Amino acid sequence: MRYISTRGAAPILGFEETLLTGLARDGGLYVPESWPTFTSEEVRALAGLPYSELAARVMLPFLGGAIDPDEFRRLVDDAYKGFNHAAVTPLVQLDHDLWLMELFHGPTLAFKDVALQLLGRLFDLLLARRDQRVTVVGATSGDTGSAAIEACRDRSHLDIFMLHPLDRTSAIQRRQMTTVMADNVYNIAVQGTFDDCQDMVKAMFGDAGFRDRLRLSAVNSINWARIMAQIVYYVGAAVALGAPDRAVAFTVPTGNFGNIYAAYGARAMGIPIDRLVVGSNSNDILTRFFRSGVMATAPVTPTLSPSMDIQISSNFERLLFDLHQRDSGALADGMRRFRASGSYSVAPNQLETAGALFAAYRADDDQTRAIIADVWRQSGQLVDPHTAVGLHAARAARSEHAVAETVPMVALACAHPAKFPEAVAAATGVHPALPDRLADLLARPERLTVLPNSLDAVQAYILRHARLGEAKPRGSV
Ligand SMILES: *Cc1c(COP(=O)(O)O)cnc(C)c1O
């Protein structure tokens, strides 16, 4: 199993190197040189399996022997045994032709846990083999930092430093990070904005001496292994609803295009998928692309669904690569022009190819609130604003006949409603409760360090505390 860069000028790598490298050296993203495929019989045999066995069967072909199958099965088991639902990603029926796939039963109540719980363990295993450590550094506005922290906590070959802007995250978001009492987890509250935090992380990666000494790493959304881990639940849902004999459609609330690209991957592996529906909030660069064939950046507007408030969908490059018939030269040229001009166009035939599989719809905040209220009235189900953006798109796709009546639709529920309680309560009058195991979150002790908005101060702190830095932290040897 080999992985190639979308831009064609980085080394071809095996699974282990692809995982540890993340972004390709030429600025591109790694994709499999060719997709492993299942026969109909193999797909049929996946029906009824426990999640961890399904996950092992779907992912093993991507490892190309890099990890012993039994060892990988143990790792997968361990990654998902902490989920709050035995089915890990259960389906809930909302209507005769509509299902929700709940991806929020992991430790931080959002879908990123499904990939990151596995990714942290994969990193740790492969680093242990090499007797190496890395220092993970990230910045968060609050909604995604906790998933990275939960992925890295207690991993013996990783330390994680997460920067967030002091007093600018919700109490729940902050506490999901600061109540993690693990020796290798450091929460830094910066006296500044999220942009200040992000700029500091960029500066640290740009400081070669610092970067190399601490072996800086990120667990960002372009890592191939995250895509791989997300393919599993698409396969599982499709098989539960009739694959290989009946095709299904998926609607995915989309930001960086990582989640929905995994559905594209499931299809490439032989799962019958009739249509993939993109749900955007007001930051609708993708919806505009699928209408016009032009990807043009616009300023980011804050919405009720902050995890989708993005300007550029980094994983979209993986789809563009295929739309260019995997011509990495043409893609690299296009991406250079996109960087320079903020705009990228594809040819009419490429747009037609994309439109045959994808449909895209946007929901503004008013429409998002209306869906949350409507779903609550009709089915007694509370959904978070991201999920609501998807459900809006799913309805639009049905009414515009982008999805046939006979095709079951699975809409992805990407966050637990209690993760965004204000929006849910405003739309329904009901305050969503945290799951039992997090019920005491607001009473747990917190640990964080407040630092001035100064790169020097943050770097000095990291050097002092990282195991690869100057001194040893908290009594570890
Ligand atoms: C990250 C996230 C998304 C967007 O997923 P992408 O893979 O970036 O498209 C949507 N909803 C929630 C709740 C998220 O955390």
The ligand as an ORCA input file, in Angstrom:
! r2SCAN-3c Opt
* xyz 0 1
  C     -15.195     19.379     12.472
  C     -16.678     19.414     12.489
  C     -17.434     19.522     11.300
  C     -16.789     19.638      9.924
  O     -16.167     18.455      9.527
  P     -15.095     18.476      8.314
  O     -14.487     17.123      8.306
  O     -14.118     19.560      8.687
  O     -15.843     18.789      7.084
  C     -18.814     19.523     11.395
  N     -19.430     19.437     12.589
  C     -18.758     19.328     13.757
  C     -19.508     19.258     15.035
  C     -17.356     19.308     13.756
  O     -16.683     19.216     14.917
*
